[in-house]
């Protein structure tokens, strides 16, 4: 089983009474990959960052990665006020895999060709 965290994006807002460090907050909308959402990611220290250049890949946690990194990252995002959704998928076909290690899998989107 693979796991992917989606979180709402950070939006800027202006409030004359708010401290400067509170100038951005989770929007509650616009779910996207947890890394791209702009949320906290201190729990991801030590997770390998592969040198991929294809912008279409999406990262999923493996079972081991979910236990080692995913659960903590999900909690960190929720504690920061983000709306979080976790989706699960069965192992994909090998042709979609752009990268794999013991903690994560980078997948290309499924083909839209029919036939």
Buried (B, 14 or more C-beta within 10 A) or exposed (E): EBBBBBBBBBEEEEEEEEEEEEEEBBBEEBBEEBBEBBBBBEBBEEBEEEEEEEEEBBBBBBEEBBEBBBBBBBEBBBEBEBBBEBEEEEEBEEEBBBBBEEBBBBBBEEEEEEE
